[in-house]
Every structure is written in C-alpha cells, then in structure tokens.
Amino acid sequence: MPDQIRFFPGGFTERTEPLSRYFPPVPDSITPSWLNENVRPGGWLLDSFGFSPRIACAAARLGYKVLVVSTNPIIRFLHELAADPPAKSELQATLAALSMSPRGEQRLEPYILSIYQTECSGCSAIVSADAFIWERNGSYPVQRIYQCPACGVKGEFPTTQSDIERATQFTSSGLHRARALERVLPSDDPERIHVEAAINTYLPRAIFVLLTLINKLEGFPAQHQQAFRAMLLMAFDQSNMLWHYPPIRFRPRQLSTPLHFLEKNIWRSLETTADQITRYQESTGSPVPCTHWPELPPDTGGICIFTGRLKDFSDANPDFTVDGMLVAIPRPNQALWTYSALWSGWLWGAEVAAPFKIGLRRRRYDWGWHTQALQAAFSNSKPLFKSDAPLMGLVGELETGFLSSVLIAGDLASLELSGIALRPESNQAQISWQNAQSPPKPLGDDLEDVLRQAIIQYLRQRAEPAEFLQLQAAGLQGMYGVTITRTSDDIEPGQGYSKIQDALEVVLSEKHDFIHFGGREHAVDIGLWALASEQASIPDQPKVLPLSDRIEMECVRYLLARPSIMKSELDTEMCRLFPGLFTPDESFVLACLQSYGEPISPDEDQWLLRPQDSPAIRRREIEEMSGLLLQLGTKFGFSVTQPGHSQVGWIEAGVVFSVIASAIIGRTLENAALSANACIIVLPGSRAALAFRKIESNPILQQYQEEGLRFLKYRHLRRLYENHNLTPEIFIEQLALDQLASSDPQPQLL
C-alpha cells in the first residue's frame, strides 16, 4: 500500500484574478512548501492543465521554470496576465481612452451608461442603473438596482414601464448577434448551433453593448490592447446570465440560468474589473518572465507557454524532461470550456477560436468521460518526466466522483501512487505520484476483497467513524497498482470508473462489516461509517486510541514543549504527525488549541499553554476533585471506593466518577468498564467545548450519551461541595444542569 503523505495546509486569500470563480481553490502556501521539499530550485515543472496561473507564477518567482501546455486561448491569456498584470496607470489610461472614443456623436461612456438609464423614484432624476434583476424565462426585468447621485436614494426598486421598454428594444436576431456569432465560427460551420446556445446565456442588450466594445478592439491604441482585452474578458463573464440574485458564492459548471439573475451594467463592470485587476496586480508582487515555446524563460525562473496538445509537444521534443509537476486538477466544467471557445472568438476572431471549437460541441462532462480525459493527460505527460520526478495533484472542490476519477485515471496511466492526503472539511485532496517503477500486480476477480480489506484496515487505525470520502480514498489507495483496469487492455476508463464505484457500494452494503450512521441505504456518501463490532479490533492486539484523542494529545505535547507557538505552526505540525487519510480538520486543531491555550497576540495568531493547564496544576486538581467526591459520597452516606487514582465510586448510587484533565472520552469509558449510565466524567470547564465537539462528530459517543453518560465540570463540583444543604437528590438535579454545551451552569439557590 502507498505511504501516507503529509497534507500541506494553507489559507485561502481573496481571489482577485480574472475568472477566478471558474478555477479550483488551492491553498496559497502549498507552492513554496511542496517545492522546497520535492524539487531542486531552478528545475523545470510541468503544468499540463493550466488551471492555476497563481501556482505557475508563484513557482516562477521561486526560481522554477514552468512549462504550461494548453490548447485553450483563454487559459494561455490568463497566464500572460498573471505573469505581468497591467499596472493601475495603464488600466486607467485604457479606460479613459475607451471612454473618450466616439460612438456616433457621443462619447462611448455616456452612450453605454444611457442604455441602462432609469428614473430615480425619489427625485425623478435620470441615473444609470447598476443592474437589473430578471426572472428565468422572463421577458423583461422585474427590479432595478441604483444609487441616485442627486438625492442619495439607493437600493432595489420595481422596474417602470420605461425600464421595460428600454430592455426589450434589443432583439435576439439583430445585426450585433450575427456579428457575435461570426467572430467565433462562420455561418456554414456545423458547430455554429453550439455557439448560438452559448450566446443564449446573454441578454440581447448585453450582446449589443459587448459587440459595441469589441468593435473598438481593432482600432484601439496598441499599447493598451492587452489591458483592454483583460477588461473585456472579465466583462464577458460579468455580463452573462449566470449571476444569482441575491448573490451567492457560486462556481459555474453548467450554462444554467438561475431562477433570479442579475443583468449588470457593462460599463460599471468595466470600471469594477479595472479595480479588480489593479488589486490583483498589487497582490502578486514582481512580474514574471513569460515566453512562448520555443523561446525559453531565463534560468532564474519564468513561465513558458506551449500552444497545442501535450502529445504534440512530447512527440516533437523527445529529449525534453521536467523535474516535477505541481498542478491544480480541473473538474468537469461545461461553462468554462464553452465560454473559452466563445470568448476566444470575441477577443481574437474565428481563426484563433477554430482549433478550440470542440469545447463548444461537448454538452455532457460526466465522471466517466473525465476519467478518460485525465488518463490521457497523465499518459501524455509521462514521457516528459525524469525517472524520479515527483507529481503533486491538487484537488479542490472535492467530492466522491472527482476523487475516484483522478485516482483511477492515474492508475490507468500507470503512475505509481505515493500517497493521498485529505481534508474533507475544506474539500481539499493532495495526491502524490511518480512514474511506475514496478509492473502492476494481477488482480483477477478480487476487487471487492481488496477494497474491503483496505477500508477495514483504515477504520481500525482510525478507531472512530469516518466520512465516505475517507473510506473511498482508503479503498482506492489499497487497490492502486493491482486493479483489473490496470492489467486489461480492453476496458475503457469510463468502464473502469463505474466498475470500481459499483464495487465500493457493494463492499459497504455488507452489514456484518460496517455500520452506517445518518445515511440511507442507497446514499453511501451521506453520513459516517464505522466498523461493526466483530471487525473493530484485532484479537490479542492492544486497542487503538481514537484518532481525535491522539490529535488532542499531540497538540498538548507541542504546546508543552514550547514557550509559544503560531496557530499555523500547530496546524502544520499536526498535518505532519497525522498524514494522509488521518489528516485532522483545521477547525479541530483550533478547537484543541482553544481548549488548552490562550492567545498572546491581538490577531490571535500566537498562543501559549494556559497556565492552569500545566501538568502539575492539573494533577493537583485531579487529586482535589477526587477528594471532593470522596467527601461528598461519605456525606451522603454512600459506601465509597477509589478503584483507580482518578476514579471514585458511590456504591449505593451505582455510579463511578472518572476525573480527567483532558477531553479524551473514549479511553476513559474503556478504562471505566462500566455501562454509560453509571459513568460520570469530571473534567475542566475549558475542556467542555472540545468534548462536546467530539461527541457531536462521533455517533458512537452520541450513543453513549443517549444511554446515560453524564459530565460534571470542576467549577460546578466545587460549587456543589460548598452547598451545605446538598442532598443526593439535589446533586442529581444539579448534575443535569451541567451540560457540556453550556459555559457556566447556574446552581440552584437553596
């Protein structure tokens, strides 16, 4: 089985680059972290997908040379922009030149603004609306959004009859629509129907304004062409019908119009995109050298773009090799590929768009098709890799079909899997490969057994329930290099994908091996999974501590060993200690830090161990709590026992108190060897939120609580002890008030 690779954590900064909503989100810090550990400085990197110009530019700034291979003109243009975005002064000059260009007897800016004019409901002044709101399949806008500079009225208002007349004066069969079609494909091209489908995601008014702007391209000053195209490209996206209203965080994958959508004022969009590119330019740092093959970037680092297919490049350059690959792997996206063909024609004409028109033709992008596309990309990349070249694929927006597609494609391409690291909480997977160094092992008909054993082994090591994504990754990792798809020439990638997905569902349907919490019989990807009792442990082997408890322990050890730590430092260390499919959620690491530490910087980035959580103080408190319980039991007339150093039993009451300083509940229950309703766990109040989180995320612990497991915080026990009128009955009543989710229960006044 492949090794467990460590997850490279990192934050996600605001995406200001052009068309960022179409591209997979990846952690910002992974580029320097991964390259520093895996590829020598100055080496060549391959990006065979081109879906993260941010990664390519970051690598180039670190001194690497990045070969980007793409048939997509928009992808290539975005890399040029990322390498050297237009400066603020250039964008301002471009917008000013565009504004002053003539349109009939008017300047262009007031002409376009007048197309979106409306009357202020407050003072009747004529203003240019920021946007109109439409209903899907509606024939006119129903609301308008504007801010009146005369009286200050702003907000959302119903449209007037004048607004409707202005919006509907533009038709879907006018000259501008014909021109929009002709810039992409000639009238006799059989793919023209697909261009029309793409253009149908634009309102006629938007097509009119866009073509008015596109017509300015040819005569526009040469020094502003790049900036103008960048602004236009972003305006193309801003002006389609894929913008939800009210706004939501949304990544378009299909050309599907929302129930309510925004029609944006395109001139306002140009102003906005100029500001966005300025922010992007200010956030990227120094420009990056960007060349087009066969011109090479300098040895100090840069981007080299090859126009064409990866196979064409490797066939034409058999001696060219790269030192590694760090790529954001794309998911199926009909919207981006269709728009790429459309926008290429609009920006550069039909000659540039023609080689990429296949992007218009395909209407379905299912996971079987995607597996085949990725397998071809991986296979065509292999001739370029040195024998020891590492490959890292970043999978953002993670879901079950995507993960299977990527892993099965890599297996079909005979890549050797180094490991998988998952963070389902942030929908991120990091997958590491190398060229296969050993022949595949024949599998025969035992696919289900291979998957079953891999999942059982993973759950035993985890020792607590897991998400389906994690089980799926464990199974796919276990079958890597031994699948029937790898050893058979007559199976299509899509068939291999379906075969393995079906086998996973069969394996998990076996009730004697697995328990499914919170899901449905035919929805295996919902809820959590655990081992059935007969599979949960290995005879004569020590019981494994639950993963969350192990993470808590290591967080405390790390805090104890250092006078102070950075929050990100602890997360990075936990990802190192718990690699692969055991990678902890960032929010859980933070919960551990908040339970044991306290911030010492205003931004709460730097932390230290809370003084009262020093081992010596906690040992004294455990002794104190045990003593209080012994005294209370004696006061109530119970026979008291102390079966363990931190355990106190009240025999007649039938309960045992387990006093702990942590939130390690699982081991406490196991050591108590009692039924849940006989066990009361006594813990510090600062540990309550962490214990509550563990219970909320673990159905097995929830069952313990439903069966009667109770909790008592140190401070509440002290209050009860000080109550001279306390009786066993009042004690039990007060115990029920001390819930983990409550921060400070109020004692009953007696």
C-alpha positions, 0 to 999 in steps of 0.5 A: 500500500502507498505511504501516507503523505503529509497534507500541506495546509494553507489559507485561502486569500481573496481571489482577485484574478480574472475568472477566478470563480471558474478555477479550483481553490488551492491553498496559497502556501502549498507552492513554496512548501511542496517545492522546497521539499520535492524539487531542486530550485531552478528545475523545470515543472510541468503544468499540463492543465493550466488551471492555476496561473497563481501556482505557475507564477508563484513557482516562477518567482521561486526560481522554477521554470514552468512549462504550461501546455494548453490548447485553450486561448483563454487559459494561455491569456490568463497566464500572460496576465498573471505573469505581468498584470497591467499596472493601475496607470495603464488600466486607467489610461485604457479606460479613459481612452475607451471612454473618450472614443466616439460612438456616433456623436457621443462619447462611448461612456455616456452612450453605454451608461444611457442604455441602462438609464432609469428614473430615480423614484425619489427625485425623478432624476435620470441615473444609470442603473447598476443592474437589473434583476430578471426572472428565468424565462422572463421577458423583461426585468422585474427590479432595478438596482441604483444609487441616485447621485442627486438625492442619495436614494439607493437600493432595489426598486420595481422596474417602470414601464420605461425600464421595460421598454428600454430592455426589450428594444434589443432583439435576439436576431439583430445585426450585433448577434450575427456579428457575435456569432461570426467572430467565433465560427462562420455561418456554414460551420456545423458547430455554429448551433453550439455557439448560438446556445452559448450566446443564449446565456446573454441578454440581447442588450448585453450582446449589443453593448459587448459587440459595441466594445469589441468593435473598438478592439481593432482600432484601439491604441496598441499599447493598451490592447492587452489591458483592454482585452483583460477588461473585456474578458472579465466583462464577458463573464460579468455580463452573462446570465449566470449571476444569482440574485441575491448573490451567492458564492457560486462556481459555474459548471453548467450554462444554467440560468438561475431562477433570479439573475442579475443583468449588470451594467457593462460599463460599471463592470468595466470600471469594477474589473479595472479595480479588480485587476489593479488589486490583483496586480498589487497582490502578486508582487514582481512580474514574471518572465513569460515566453512562448515555446520555443523561446525559453524563460531565463534560468532564474525562473519564468513561465513558458507557454506551449500552444497545442496538445501535450502529445504534440509537444512530447512527440516533437521534443523527445529529449525534453524532461521536467523535474516535477509537476505541481498542478491544480486538477480541473473538474468537469466544467461545461461553462468554462470550456464553452465560454473559452471557445466563445470568448476566444472568438470575441477577443481574437476572431474565428481563426484563433477560436477554430482549433478550440471549437470542440469545447463548444460541441461537448454538452455532457462532462460526466465522471466517466468521460473525465476519467478518460480525459485525465488518463490521457493527460497523465499518459501524455505527460509521462514521457516528459518526466525524469525517472524520479520526478515527483507529481503533486495533484491538487484537488479542490472542490472535492467530492466522491466522483472527482476523487475516484476519477483522478485516482483511477485515471492515474492508475490507468496511466500507470503512475505509481501512487505515493500517497493521498492526503485529505481534508474533507472539511475544506474539500481539499485532496493532495495526491502524490505520484511518480512514474511506475517503477514496478509492473502492476500486480494481477488482480483477477476477480478480487476487487471487492476483497481488496477494497474491503480489506483496505477500508477495514484496515483504515477504520481500525487505525482510525478507531472512530467513524469516518466520512465516505470520502475517507473510506473511498480514498482508503479503498482506492489507495489499497487497490492502486497498482493491482486493479483489473483496469490496470492489467486489461487492455480492453476496458475503457476508463469510463468502464473502469470508473463505474466498475470500481464505484459499483464495487465500493457500494457493494463492499459497504452494503455488507452489514456484518462489516460496517455500520452506517450512521445518518445515511440511507441505504442507497446514499453511501456518501451521506453520513459516517461509517464505522466498523461493526463490532466483530471487525473493530479490533484485532484479537490479542492486539492492544486497542487503538486510541481514537484518532481525535484523542491522539490529535488532542494529545499531540497538540498538548505535547507541542504546546508543552514543549514550547514557550509559544507557538503560531496557530499555523505552526500547530496546524502544520505540525499536526498535518505532519504527525497525522498524514494522509487519510488521518489528516485532522480538520483545521477547525479541530486543531483550533478547537484543541488549541482553544481548549488548552491555550490562550492567545498572546497576540491581538490577531490571535495568531500566537498562543501559549499553554494556559497556565492552569493547564500545566501538568502539575496544576492539573494533577493537583486538581485531579487529586482535589476533585477526587477528594471532593467526591470522596467527601461528598459520597461519605456525606451522603452516606454512600459506601465509597471506593477509589478503584483507580487514582482518578476514579471514585465510586458511590456504591449505593448510587451505582455510579463511578466518577472518572476525573480527567484533565483532558477531553479524551472520552473514549479511553476513559469509558474503556478504562471505566468498564462500566455501562454509560449510565453509571459513568460520570466524567469530571473534567475542566470547564475549558475542556467542555467545548472540545468534548462536546465537539467530539461527541457531536462528530462521533455517533458512537459517543452520541450513543453513549450519551443517549444511554446515560453518560453524564459530565460534571465540570470542576467549577460546578463540583466545587460549587456543589461541595460548598452547598451545605444543604446538598442532598443526593437528590439535589446533586442529581438535579444539579448534575443535569444542569451541567451540560457540556454545551453550556459555559457556566451552569447556574446552581440552584439557590437553596 
